[in-house]
Structure formats: C-alpha cells, structure tokens
C-alpha cells in the first residue's frame, strides 16, 4: 500500500475501531446491568443490602441515561445458566475486535509517520549534499505493509478469555450462575 493509502487506512481503522468498541461496550454493559436487574431474587437470598444496592444502581443508571434507550430496550439479556445467548457473546467479542482494529490502525499510523519522517530527513540530507532530490512520485511508490487487526493476539484472542474467566469467578462468587 502506498503512503496515502496507509494514512487513509490507518485513520479509517482507528475511527471504525472506536465506533465498534463504544457500541459493543455500551450494549454489553447494559446487558449485564439488565442481567443483574433480572437476578434480584438470587441476590436477595445472599443479602438484602446487596439486592437493594444493585436495584438502586441499575434504576439510577437507567433513569440518568435516557439517551441510551435504544440500548436499554434492545440489548440482549444474557442467561448464563441455561442458554448460550449468541447475540450477547457477539457484542462481547466485538468489544475486543474494536480494540484490535484500533490498535492495528495505531500501528499503521506509527509506521506511516516513521516512513514520512525518514523521507523528510533523507530529503534534507540530499539537499545538504547537493544530490538529486527524490521526486514526490518516487516517494508515493513506496510500499508499506498492511496492519491486520487479526494479528493483535493479546487483544483479540487472549484478553477475552481472561475477562470471561474473571467474570465467571465473580458471578459464581455472587451465586448468580
């Protein structure tokens, strides 16, 4: 990919990555709050204080985020004990895909900036030595590697497993699954 394509691709990856990350995080967080709201009877068996606290927190967040009504009405409520609830897990995985896409865009942007700085430095040296300058057309022919979000191993493959294990331990400790 050329320098211009690398710059545009990096900006596009970062923007799309942030959009996916924000939407998926909001949907997953609201889904988990709805899950806590639906598990009041299990929480009441542990502690009335914990049950009342979660009810108040969920109701307060729902009341104060009326601009997120779309998410409050349509986010899938997980049922960890009985069904797989595929849509919830898709949104959960999209969180990490958005982070990986953003990281790939950041890496590509750093690569683009490094190459352009090197070209500028080389141009200054050539001017100082009186050599022939490299034309802008020659600089545009440089090829950069494409940064794939699927090469972000920690963000895309390892971090979701860590979060699921910690979430399972936490929900099991609270007797919600």
Secondary structure as a PSIPRED ss2 file (coil, helix, strand):
# PSIPRED VFORMAT (PSIPRED V4.0)

   1 X C   1.000  0.000  0.000
   2 X C   1.000  0.000  0.000
   3 X H   0.000  1.000  0.000
   4 X H   0.000  1.000  0.000
   5 X H   0.000  1.000  0.000
   6 X H   0.000  1.000  0.000
   7 X H   0.000  1.000  0.000
   8 X H   0.000  1.000  0.000
   9 X H   0.000  1.000  0.000
  10 X H   0.000  1.000  0.000
  11 X H   0.000  1.000  0.000
  12 X H   0.000  1.000  0.000
  13 X H   0.000  1.000  0.000
  14 X H   0.000  1.000  0.000
  15 X H   0.000  1.000  0.000
  16 X H   0.000  1.000  0.000
  17 X H   0.000  1.000  0.000
  18 X H   0.000  1.000  0.000
  19 X H   0.000  1.000  0.000
  20 X H   0.000  1.000  0.000
  21 X H   0.000  1.000  0.000
  22 X H   0.000  1.000  0.000
  23 X H   0.000  1.000  0.000
  24 X H   0.000  1.000  0.000
  25 X H   0.000  1.000  0.000
  26 X H   0.000  1.000  0.000
  27 X H   0.000  1.000  0.000
  28 X H   0.000  1.000  0.000
  29 X H   0.000  1.000  0.000
  30 X H   0.000  1.000  0.000
  31 X H   0.000  1.000  0.000
  32 X H   0.000  1.000  0.000
  33 X H   0.000  1.000  0.000
  34 X H   0.000  1.000  0.000
  35 X H   0.000  1.000  0.000
  36 X H   0.000  1.000  0.000
  37 X H   0.000  1.000  0.000
  38 X H   0.000  1.000  0.000
  39 X C   1.000  0.000  0.000
  40 X H   0.000  1.000  0.000
  41 X H   0.000  1.000  0.000
  42 X H   0.000  1.000  0.000
  43 X H   0.000  1.000  0.000
  44 X H   0.000  1.000  0.000
  45 X H   0.000  1.000  0.000
  46 X H   0.000  1.000  0.000
  47 X C   1.000  0.000  0.000
  48 X H   0.000  1.000  0.000
  49 X H   0.000  1.000  0.000
  50 X H   0.000  1.000  0.000
  51 X H   0.000  1.000  0.000
  52 X H   0.000  1.000  0.000
  53 X H   0.000  1.000  0.000
  54 X H   0.000  1.000  0.000
  55 X H   0.000  1.000  0.000
  56 X H   0.000  1.000  0.000
  57 X H   0.000  1.000  0.000
  58 X H   0.000  1.000  0.000
  59 X H   0.000  1.000  0.000
  60 X H   0.000  1.000  0.000
  61 X H   0.000  1.000  0.000
  62 X H   0.000  1.000  0.000
  63 X H   0.000  1.000  0.000
  64 X H   0.000  1.000  0.000
  65 X C   1.000  0.000  0.000
  66 X H   0.000  1.000  0.000
  67 X H   0.000  1.000  0.000
  68 X H   0.000  1.000  0.000
  69 X H   0.000  1.000  0.000
  70 X H   0.000  1.000  0.000
  71 X H   0.000  1.000  0.000
  72 X H   0.000  1.000  0.000
  73 X H   0.000  1.000  0.000
  74 X H   0.000  1.000  0.000
  75 X C   1.000  0.000  0.000
  76 X C   1.000  0.000  0.000
  77 X C   1.000  0.000  0.000
  78 X C   1.000  0.000  0.000
  79 X C   1.000  0.000  0.000
  80 X C   1.000  0.000  0.000
  81 X C   1.000  0.000  0.000
  82 X C   1.000  0.000  0.000
  83 X C   1.000  0.000  0.000
  84 X C   1.000  0.000  0.000
  85 X C   1.000  0.000  0.000
  86 X H   0.000  1.000  0.000
  87 X H   0.000  1.000  0.000
  88 X H   0.000  1.000  0.000
  89 X H   0.000  1.000  0.000
  90 X H   0.000  1.000  0.000
  91 X H   0.000  1.000  0.000
  92 X H   0.000  1.000  0.000
  93 X H   0.000  1.000  0.000
  94 X H   0.000  1.000  0.000
  95 X H   0.000  1.000  0.000
  96 X H   0.000  1.000  0.000
  97 X H   0.000  1.000  0.000
  98 X H   0.000  1.000  0.000
  99 X H   0.000  1.000  0.000
 100 X H   0.000  1.000  0.000
 101 X H   0.000  1.000  0.000
 102 X H   0.000  1.000  0.000
 103 X H   0.000  1.000  0.000
 104 X H   0.000  1.000  0.000
 105 X H   0.000  1.000  0.000
 106 X H   0.000  1.000  0.000
 107 X H   0.000  1.000  0.000
 108 X H   0.000  1.000  0.000
 109 X H   0.000  1.000  0.000
 110 X H   0.000  1.000  0.000
 111 X H   0.000  1.000  0.000
 112 X H   0.000  1.000  0.000
 113 X H   0.000  1.000  0.000
 114 X H   0.000  1.000  0.000
 115 X H   0.000  1.000  0.000
 116 X H   0.000  1.000  0.000
 117 X H   0.000  1.000  0.000
 118 X H   0.000  1.000  0.000
 119 X H   0.000  1.000  0.000
 120 X H   0.000  1.000  0.000
 121 X H   0.000  1.000  0.000
 122 X H   0.000  1.000  0.000
 123 X H   0.000  1.000  0.000
 124 X H   0.000  1.000  0.000
 125 X H   0.000  1.000  0.000
 126 X H   0.000  1.000  0.000
 127 X H   0.000  1.000  0.000
 128 X H   0.000  1.000  0.000
 129 X H   0.000  1.000  0.000
 130 X C   1.000  0.000  0.000
 131 X C   1.000  0.000  0.000
 132 X C   1.000  0.000  0.000
 133 X C   1.000  0.000  0.000
 134 X C   1.000  0.000  0.000
 135 X C   1.000  0.000  0.000
 136 X H   0.000  1.000  0.000
 137 X H   0.000  1.000  0.000
 138 X H   0.000  1.000  0.000
 139 X H   0.000  1.000  0.000
 140 X H   0.000  1.000  0.000
 141 X C   1.000  0.000  0.000
 142 X C   1.000  0.000  0.000
 143 X C   1.000  0.000  0.000
 144 X C   1.000  0.000  0.000
 145 X C   1.000  0.000  0.000
 146 X C   1.000  0.000  0.000
 147 X C   1.000  0.000  0.000
 148 X C   1.000  0.000  0.000
 149 X H   0.000  1.000  0.000
 150 X H   0.000  1.000  0.000
 151 X H   0.000  1.000  0.000
 152 X C   1.000  0.000  0.000
 153 X H   0.000  1.000  0.000
 154 X H   0.000  1.000  0.000
 155 X H   0.000  1.000  0.000
 156 X H   0.000  1.000  0.000
 157 X H   0.000  1.000  0.000
 158 X H   0.000  1.000  0.000
 159 X H   0.000  1.000  0.000
 160 X H   0.000  1.000  0.000
 161 X H   0.000  1.000  0.000
 162 X H   0.000  1.000  0.000
 163 X H   0.000  1.000  0.000
 164 X H   0.000  1.000  0.000
 165 X H   0.000  1.000  0.000
 166 X H   0.000  1.000  0.000
 167 X H   0.000  1.000  0.000
 168 X H   0.000  1.000  0.000
 169 X H   0.000  1.000  0.000
 170 X H   0.000  1.000  0.000
 171 X H   0.000  1.000  0.000
 172 X H   0.000  1.000  0.000
 173 X H   0.000  1.000  0.000
 174 X C   1.000  0.000  0.000
 175 X C   1.000  0.000  0.000
 176 X C   1.000  0.000  0.000
 177 X C   1.000  0.000  0.000
